[in-house]
Amino acid sequence: MSVSFRAADIGRRSAALGSDFEVDIRKFPPACGLWSSATHMASRSVLVDDVSSRQAVSRRTSTLLMAAAPAEAVSDEKASETQEPLLVRAARGEQVERTPVWMMRQAGRHMAAYRALVSKYPTFRERSETPEVSLEVSLQPWRAYGVDGVILFSDILTPLPAMGVDFSISEAGGITIAPIRDREAFKRMTEHGAFDPASAVPFVGEVLGQLREAVAGSGATVLGFVGLPFTLGTYLIEGATGTKTGFAEMRALRESDPELCRDILALLAKNIADYAIYQIDAGAQVIQVFDSWAGHLTPEEFDEWAMPYQKSVVASIKERRPEVPVIIYMAPDTHSKAGALLERLAASGADVVSVDHTIELGEAKRRLAAAGFENIGLQGNLDPEILRDGPPERIVEETNRILSQAGNTGHVMNLGHGIEATTPEPYAALFVDHVHGFDHS
């Protein structure tokens, strides 16, 4: 059985392929999910003729926007009436009927529907801080793909103004902050007054509450997120993203005034824990905590400058809202590739470690079990470049491998890093549909 797929179907090409192509689904066993994806797509009767344009891909999204919920979510509705959402149960380490899936950075630039908003709302802060826009962007991948996790469209820097620190983000991603490198500058935070996200960033709580209403009964999970102290601290001290200089200013302050550096991180830890609780109380059912730049630290530096503050934030969340799963993620960097700091992340107290794509998920699982973390959950870890570049057969093959290694207990399928901005939407749809159709038996 050979099926030709056009732009709206699962075998759709990326712009680099230059022409339509066929996927012979006989190459894939029915259990792999490609058959069910093909049938599912055909039943939607969505075909797009202009395969040379990425705008054509968005027609599938536009069609699905008309529906109250994606087909996959509707199929889970009956179960969701008596059970907590699938992703919540998986993050708690429960055996689940199928693996839940979402994608880091799923709400954003890879979607034509998102890019269409840029002309009307030209800055990131406008898009993320205008409630109706943030809500729409947050929901776009759920409506288009049926992902099991709906994450708030926001930024880890969003709560900084509530701490007395303003910031700007350019469309190219450049971040500008008046740096804090001495006690006088630190007064902007210490003399700002009590951290009160409900009054300073009310749009965050508003959108989270609306997201819960929007996905109610669908089986989808609403996720909130925060940045962890070391990563946020680098922005405050560098005044920008520190990757270009190797975080030189952060390193210099740790050496010249370690007490000030610790005070900054401790205050961030307190406020960020409160911010996570605010998100939970507003509607978030799972919290992901990001220490994106902590992989720049050697293991010894990590133990001093990242781990204590990770533990502080996670412990505060778990003490006050123990029922809410916490996922921790760190990007692959100089000292964190190949899972070099994996066991340290697990020691944070989080329920789930989100594994990057530089280590096999099966190897991560074995190592964590050997270190005494046999019950910790895992998230990940498809290479986002594979999702971006394809071809479809490879996306399916790599997804199968990860799902087989993970099993159906304590795993949330995701990418090993955020989705690339140039990822074709059909490839993202294929990935999600395939996970939905995977049979662990």
Buried (B, 14 or more C-beta within 10 A) or exposed (E): EEBEBBBBBBBBBBEEBEEBBEBEBEEBEEBBBBBBBBEBBBEBEBBBEEBEEBEBBBBBBBBBBEEEBBBBBBBBEEEBEEBBBBBBBBBBBBEBEBBBBBBBBBBBBBBBBBBEBBEEBEEBBBBBBBBEBBBBBBBBBBBBBBBBBBBBBBBBBBBBBBBBBEBEBEEEEEBBBEBBBEEEBBEBBEEBEEBEBEEBBBBBBBBBBBBBEBBEBBBBBBBBBBBBBBBBBBBBBBBBBBEEEEBEBBBEBBEEBEEBBBBBBBBBBBBBBBBBBBBBBBBBBBBBBBBBBBBBBEEEBBBEBBBBBBBBBBBBBBEBBEEBBBBBBBBBBEBBBEBBBBBBBBBBBBBBBBBBBBBBBBBBBEBBEEBEBEEBBBBBBBBBEBBBBBBBBEBBBBBBBBBEBBBBBBBBBBBBBBBBEEBBBBBBBBBBBBBBBBEBE
